[in-house]
Amino acid sequence: MRIIKPSPVALAVALAVCVAACGRDPVPAEAAPAAAAPAFESLALRRVVMLMRHGARPPTKAKVVPDGVADKPWPKWPVEFGELTPHGYDAVKLLGAWDRGNWAARGLLPASGCPGKDDVAVAASSKSRTQATARALVEGLQPGCPVDIAFPQSPEEDVEFHPIDAGAVPFDADVALRETEEEVPADGMQGEVKRHADLFALLNRAFGCKAGNACDLSKMPAGIQREEGDSPSIGDPFGIASTASQTFLLEYLEGMPMQDVAWGRLSREEIGRLLEFHTTKFKYEARTPYTAERAASPLASRMLEAMESGPRLTVLVGHDTNIANLGGFLDMHWSLPGYPDDDPPPGGALGFEVLADPAGKEYVRAFYRAQSMDQVRELQPLGADNKPAYVYLQIPGCADPCALRDFAAMLRPKLVASKPAPAAAPAKAD
């Protein structure tokens, strides 16, 4: 066999190529161009999970404010204290119809007929107003279709919507109080009273109260109060102001004549401003980390499970406190037309869309969906030309778009484990 020797020129060329390429350090992996993040519009909607507040109701108790604060009696309501009104039912039903159209347009649910029996799951708290809200939503969402609405039979069993009250999670009232007090400004809660002076003046106008008189809530001593076995209370005067402002809102949403809404002394815009008392209450009572982690963990755990492997649509119907707790737990914030930042209006929902790319990788996108005040008050049909607010939210701690697995990895370590259920008593012998 004849061996062909390379020429000196060929050897020189090969050596140069090797020095230039073969001997070069490998390109670091992080220097390689990253795959472009998918646009949400290119992803397919797989599942939706949302936590919803009940619809319009009267006050939960007969005495809205202490005796002598308001100069007129409060208006009458068509149902018992704390129950969903027929008007509130109809408003939520309209919202359910819009939800169905929205989800159908995006391929989550069929445009007509009944979804599959395992496609929709609905649950409510132990309170009857949340159960009625769930029925109203389902009636609008899929009229004539059977849907089981799950709910606890008693407050003691309500370990998801009221876990602290039910004793379902470990809770130290002293720790909660210390953490809440750390949120108080240097000038104390009296400083908060001064910063809300214009809103207390609005309340005085509504109450028919002259500033400085005994009816003036801003003259009450303010401070955070320890509550045994529960989250701290913001106390007076903010607690009373929050309840009163919510009542004015509910009167407006109920469609009462304007002479009966805050006794005809406030406009819709002024009622909206007064709702800052509501968000101030939640800032101290519901959104602080210690309280929020314990109050929100059972619902957050259920929602995460539904996001990962649940039905196409999961709806959990609870209370404004549940939404405030979840918002504080995830450090999420929202802004809705007509409402102060972070206020959870009746019928509104904090939710999550789960979307997938063509390869099957799943992402999560947070949203807040709520009707406007006038859409509820006037029972306006909702559609393409009259949509409710549907606002996408940033998920702190998770890149945008947020991969579902990253969201789960962020959320799971924060979940507070529920207490073991008490052992059943042994059966007695006959």
TIDO-5042 format. One line per field, with one value per residue (C-alpha): x, y, z; chain; residue number from 1. Coordinates in steps of 0.02 Angstrom, whole numbers, plus 50000, padded with zeros to 5 digits. Layout:
N
east	X|...
north	Y|...
up	Z|...
mol	A|...
seq	NUM|...
//
This chain:
430
east	50000|50066|50065|50031|50124|50043|50139|50217|50090|49942|50015|50032|49852|49785|49886|49818|49639|49664|49740|49599|49456|49499|49601|49477|49389|49210|49073|48993|48814|48747|48818|48712|48559|48408|48246|48127|47992|47823|47693|47537|47430|47516|47476|47323|47212|47208|47133|47064|47060|46981|46935|46778|46692|46505|46383|46288|46212|46147|46255|46295|46221|46083|46196|46310|46385|46369|46214|46220|46341|46212|46068|45948|45895|45977|45870|45778|45839|45736|45828|45900|46066|46214|46113|46135|45994|45892|45975|46146|46098|46048|46210|46316|46211|46253|46436|46426|46353|46498|46623|46550|46565|46742|46800|46710|46792|46960|46924|46910|46724|46602|46504|46338|46272|46339|46524|46587|46540|46720|46758|46692|46713|46629|46645|46587|46614|46498|46407|46242|46279|46429|46328|46191|46325|46395|46222|46196|46364|46328|46155|46232|46384|46293|46103|46010|46169|46196|46342|46375|46421|46526|46526|46559|46407|46462|46587|46687|46715|46760|46947|46983|46886|46897|47048|47095|46917|46905|47072|47139|47309|47430|47407|47490|47392|47543|47656|47520|47499|47686|47702|47551|47615|47777|47673|47607|47691|47804|47664|47548|47369|47327|47440|47334|47180|47258|47304|47123|47050|46963|46879|46821|46747|46650|46584|46530|46433|46348|46308|46242|46376|46465|46654|46714|46551|46537|46475|46641|46734|46901|46892|46894|47061|47144|47257|47287|47197|47247|47112|47125|47152|47131|47217|47231|47091|47116|46987|46897|46880|46942|46840|46678|46726|46762|46594|46500|46586|46552|46370|46358|46435|46313|46166|46226|46255|46084|46005|45925|45861|46001|45907|45929|46112|46210|46047|46073|46226|46365|46399|46457|46633|46635|46577|46721|46843|46776|46821|47000|46944|46912|47086|47165|47077|47143|47318|47331|47212|47230|47384|47527|47636|47608|47419|47407|47514|47404|47237|47273|47372|47226|47144|47312|47355|47189|47208|47383|47325|47185|47308|47421|47295|47118|46968|46955|46871|46880|46782|46797|46668|46714|46737|46834|46946|46995|47049|47142|47231|47281|47339|47447|47513|47572|47611|47495|47410|47271|47183|47003|46903|46804|46886|47041|47194|47183|46998|46901|46727|46573|46566|46746|46875|47063|47111|47243|47248|47353|47414|47521|47639|47642|47770|47655|47752|47628|47628|47522|47448|47357|47203|47066|46890|46752|46598|46593|46480|46354|46355|46297|46179|46091|46104|46184|46202|46386|46463|46593|46530|46509|46642|46680|46856|46980|47151|47310|47424|47609|47659|47802|47950|47908|47974|47850|47790|47785|47810|47686|47826|47918|47759|47733|47914|47894|47726|47744|47880|47771|47618|47578|47528|47356|47338|47297|47112|47064|47049|46873|46812|46810|46640|46558|46515|46332
north	50000|50171|50297|50477|50602|50773|50918|51047|51175|51061|51028|51213|51248|51107|51168|51345|51283|51180|51324|51439|51319|51155|51231|51371|51362|51296|51428|51440|51372|51535|51628|51528|51625|51583|51527|51671|51677|51632|51768|51732|51755|51605|51488|51377|51397|51234|51272|51418|51425|51573|51629|51734|51847|51826|51949|52097|52072|52177|52208|52052|52124|52245|52377|52444|52583|52622|52711|52899|52898|52911|53032|52926|52743|52627|52574|52409|52259|52122|51978|51936|52006|51938|51843|51864|51974|51930|52080|52014|51843|51916|52017|51862|51764|51895|51877|51689|51710|51823|51700|51561|51666|51717|51540|51470|51599|51541|51356|51312|51268|51226|51373|51284|51134|51062|51042|50869|50810|50826|50992|51111|51107|51233|51248|51375|51416|51368|51535|51529|51688|51606|51452|51558|51654|51489|51436|51603|51592|51414|51462|51596|51492|51337|51354|51191|51091|50992|51050|50992|51135|51072|51161|51121|51082|51187|51325|51196|51098|51252|51220|51303|51466|51495|51394|51503|51504|51316|51287|51201|51289|51332|51513|51619|51779|51860|51832|51898|52052|52090|52075|52186|52317|52323|52383|52532|52698|52789|52910|52766|52735|52913|52964|52854|52946|53113|53048|52993|53158|53197|53026|53045|53212|53121|52999|53142|53216|53048|53024|53201|53226|53389|53371|53358|53292|53121|53049|53096|52931|53020|53071|52891|52821|52716|52566|52384|52262|52085|51954|51788|51647|51762|51895|52066|52192|52367|52421|52586|52703|52613|52455|52554|52662|52508|52429|52590|52619|52439|52462|52619|52521|52377|52498|52569|52399|52340|52475|52570|52745|52870|52955|52792|52765|52847|52943|53036|53127|53046|53019|52855|52925|52976|52803|52732|52845|52789|52609|52655|52615|52438|52417|52496|52368|52226|52299|52270|52125|52012|52047|52039|51885|51784|51799|51786|51629|51538|51603|51576|51413|51290|51380|51414|51229|51179|51308|51249|51069|51122|51222|51071|50932|50995|51013|51144|51267|51276|51410|51435|51556|51639|51811|51972|51920|51761|51864|51989|51844|51765|51933|51960|51782|51804|51990|52023|52188|52245|52402|52403|52551|52639|52546|52581|52475|52298|52312|52150|52203|52093|51960|51992|51853|51835|51696|51605|51548|51394|51400|51281|51299|51174|51067|51052|51165|51254|51434|51529|51702|51792|51901|51995|51995|52108|52204|52392|52470|52524|52355|52279|52419|52423|52235|52273|52125|52092|52061|52116|52296|52298|52192|52177|52225|52084|52140|52037|52045|52027|51874|51931|51813|51726|51779|51835|51722|51622|51435|51334|51226|51384|51452|51287|51282|51459|51428|51257|51300|51444|51337|51312|51132|51106|51026|50839|50807|50751|50564|50496|50446|50257|50178|50133|49954|49913
up	50000|49953|50096|50043|50149|50173|50106|50225|50166|50208|50381|50413|50361|50471|50619|50598|50590|50746|50842|50787|50816|50899|51036|51076|51244|51225|51220|51392|51397|51466|51316|51197|51139|51247|51170|51153|51287|51214|51197|51298|51143|51064|51209|51227|51379|51476|51647|51748|51938|52027|52203|52201|52326|52354|52277|52351|52523|52667|52821|52920|53080|53130|53207|53070|53178|53364|53425|53400|53253|53112|53125|53022|53020|52894|52744|52742|52642|52558|52644|52814|52871|52774|52642|52454|52385|52230|52145|52196|52128|51960|51947|51977|51852|51720|51766|51745|51571|51524|51596|51488|51331|51375|51412|51258|51144|51210|51190|51374|51374|51235|51164|51194|51285|51445|51480|51521|51695|51754|51668|51802|51991|52107|52296|52424|52606|52748|52733|52640|52542|52459|52416|52338|52241|52176|52117|52029|51941|51883|51822|51712|51666|51608|51620|51635|51664|51824|51932|52109|52226|52370|52538|52721|52826|52974|53019|53117|52956|52854|52856|52688|52690|52878|52934|53083|53152|53125|53212|53056|53055|53195|53245|53379|53413|53497|53347|53231|53341|53345|53157|53127|53247|53147|52999|53096|53046|53168|53212|53256|53207|53258|53114|53001|53065|53016|52842|52818|52880|52716|52716|52896|52842|52705|52834|52945|52800|52768|52952|52973|53104|53145|53157|53336|53406|53488|53322|53238|53217|53198|53381|53439|53501|53366|53387|53340|53454|53498|53463|53553|53429|53279|53177|53259|53235|53171|53300|53307|53217|53060|53086|53100|52951|52845|52888|52852|52685|52632|52678|52570|52426|52448|52451|52286|52207|52265|52157|52300|52258|52280|52422|52519|52473|52615|52645|52481|52547|52443|52259|52183|52167|52350|52402|52300|52392|52561|52516|52561|52739|52679|52605|52759|52866|52758|52757|52944|52972|52820|52714|52841|52805|52965|52957|52768|52759|52884|52826|52640|52640|52632|52485|52401|52413|52336|52198|52156|52145|52028|51923|51904|51875|51903|51788|51652|51770|51960|52053|52241|52312|52475|52550|52529|52674|52580|52430|52539|52627|52461|52393|52545|52540|52359|52376|52230|52195|52078|52022|51961|51891|52027|52171|52276|52242|52314|52356|52321|52258|52275|52138|52088|52074|52090|51970|51871|51690|51650|51470|51367|51220|51074|51166|51317|51437|51550|51609|51734|51717|51858|51831|51921|51850|51917|51864|51881|52012|51880|51793|51956|52006|51837|51804|51637|51518|51487|51317|51192|51199|51389|51469|51654|51705|51666|51723|51713|51865|51898|51999|52112|52116|51952|51782|51651|51573|51735|51709|51811|51882|51939|52018|52110|52167|52235|52319|52399|52526|52590|52624|52807|52843|52915|53085|53084|53100|53275|53295|53302|53473|53500|53484|53649|53684|53702
mol	A|A|A|A|A|A|A|A|A|A|A|A|A|A|A|A|A|A|A|A|A|A|A|A|A|A|A|A|A|A|A|A|A|A|A|A|A|A|A|A|A|A|A|A|A|A|A|A|A|A|A|A|A|A|A|A|A|A|A|A|A|A|A|A|A|A|A|A|A|A|A|A|A|A|A|A|A|A|A|A|A|A|A|A|A|A|A|A|A|A|A|A|A|A|A|A|A|A|A|A|A|A|A|A|A|A|A|A|A|A|A|A|A|A|A|A|A|A|A|A|A|A|A|A|A|A|A|A|A|A|A|A|A|A|A|A|A|A|A|A|A|A|A|A|A|A|A|A|A|A|A|A|A|A|A|A|A|A|A|A|A|A|A|A|A|A|A|A|A|A|A|A|A|A|A|A|A|A|A|A|A|A|A|A|A|A|A|A|A|A|A|A|A|A|A|A|A|A|A|A|A|A|A|A|A|A|A|A|A|A|A|A|A|A|A|A|A|A|A|A|A|A|A|A|A|A|A|A|A|A|A|A|A|A|A|A|A|A|A|A|A|A|A|A|A|A|A|A|A|A|A|A|A|A|A|A|A|A|A|A|A|A|A|A|A|A|A|A|A|A|A|A|A|A|A|A|A|A|A|A|A|A|A|A|A|A|A|A|A|A|A|A|A|A|A|A|A|A|A|A|A|A|A|A|A|A|A|A|A|A|A|A|A|A|A|A|A|A|A|A|A|A|A|A|A|A|A|A|A|A|A|A|A|A|A|A|A|A|A|A|A|A|A|A|A|A|A|A|A|A|A|A|A|A|A|A|A|A|A|A|A|A|A|A|A|A|A|A|A|A|A|A|A|A|A|A|A|A|A|A|A|A|A|A|A|A|A|A|A|A|A|A|A|A|A|A|A|A|A|A|A|A|A|A|A|A|A|A|A|A|A|A|A|A|A|A|A|A|A|A|A|A|A|A|A|A|A|A|A|A
seq	1|2|3|4|5|6|7|8|9|10|11|12|13|14|15|16|17|18|19|20|21|22|23|24|25|26|27|28|29|30|31|32|33|34|35|36|37|38|39|40|41|42|43|44|45|46|47|48|49|50|51|52|53|54|55|56|57|58|59|60|61|62|63|64|65|66|67|68|69|70|71|72|73|74|75|76|77|78|79|80|81|82|83|84|85|86|87|88|89|90|91|92|93|94|95|96|97|98|99|100|101|102|103|104|105|106|107|108|109|110|111|112|113|114|115|116|117|118|119|120|121|122|123|124|125|126|127|128|129|130|131|132|133|134|135|136|137|138|139|140|141|142|143|144|145|146|147|148|149|150|151|152|153|154|155|156|157|158|159|160|161|162|163|164|165|166|167|168|169|170|171|172|173|174|175|176|177|178|179|180|181|182|183|184|185|186|187|188|189|190|191|192|193|194|195|196|197|198|199|200|201|202|203|204|205|206|207|208|209|210|211|212|213|214|215|216|217|218|219|220|221|222|223|224|225|226|227|228|229|230|231|232|233|234|235|236|237|238|239|240|241|242|243|244|245|246|247|248|249|250|251|252|253|254|255|256|257|258|259|260|261|262|263|264|265|266|267|268|269|270|271|272|273|274|275|276|277|278|279|280|281|282|283|284|285|286|287|288|289|290|291|292|293|294|295|296|297|298|299|300|301|302|303|304|305|306|307|308|309|310|311|312|313|314|315|316|317|318|319|320|321|322|323|324|325|326|327|328|329|330|331|332|333|334|335|336|337|338|339|340|341|342|343|344|345|346|347|348|349|350|351|352|353|354|355|356|357|358|359|360|361|362|363|364|365|366|367|368|369|370|371|372|373|374|375|376|377|378|379|380|381|382|383|384|385|386|387|388|389|390|391|392|393|394|395|396|397|398|399|400|401|402|403|404|405|406|407|408|409|410|411|412|413|414|415|416|417|418|419|420|421|422|423|424|425|426|427|428|429|430
//
